[in-house]
Amino acid sequence: MVRPMQKPVIAVHGGAGIWQTERKTAGLAGIKEAAQAGFNILRDGGNALDAVETAVIEMENNEVFNAGYGSALTIDKRIEKPP
């Protein structure tokens, strides 16, 4: 029995906590952009790892999100390097 191909699905999480009003619109747009980028990989026959990596990179490159190395600055606005 041949099963029909499952439709691709991707979920993106933009963070937890309370978002400041001025960040909400940009945050939702960024989530949609990241999800769309990952979904496009799946839709075009790519694998799940590439789709997730693409979505994460989209979010890391978006300044709205606290993602990626050095994105959470110290109180004096410096990047704290891990020990």
Secondary structure, DSSP 8 states (H G I E B T S, - for coil): ----------------S---HHHHHHHHHHHHHHHHHHHHHHHTT--HHHHHHHHHHHHHT-TTS--STT-S--TTS------
